[in-house]
Amino acid sequence: MKFSLDPDDVAAIADAVVARMREHERGMVDQRRSSLGPRRHIQMVRRLYAAGDPGVAIVGRRYLATPAVIESELLRIGKAPAEQDADLRALAEEMGLRVVGGAR
């Protein structure tokens, strides 16, 4: 393979590198956007990554997980996913009730 320092070639190589690095990120959530919070998210990703779970990845300083993995972790630690909380509140509102305590 022949390389040149032509700016267009360098830009094409850079674009290819960025695209390759982001392949794992599609549909994944990093620790900054996770509903688990950054510390718990990182702990979960490290644990599952060590176990070989395909739903997590570590890319540089980013700890990535699929939404399904995050939902499973929320259920494992006893916290309802946000969608369930919203559904519960909507149902309670329909019934003229007010949710206190457990829902966030």
Secondary structure, 3 states (H helix, E strand, C coil): CCCCCCHHHHHHHHHHHHHHHCHHHCCCECCCCCCCCHHHHHHHHHHHHHCCCCCEEEECCEEEECHHHHHHHHHHCCCCCHHHHHHHHHHHHHCCCCCCCCCC
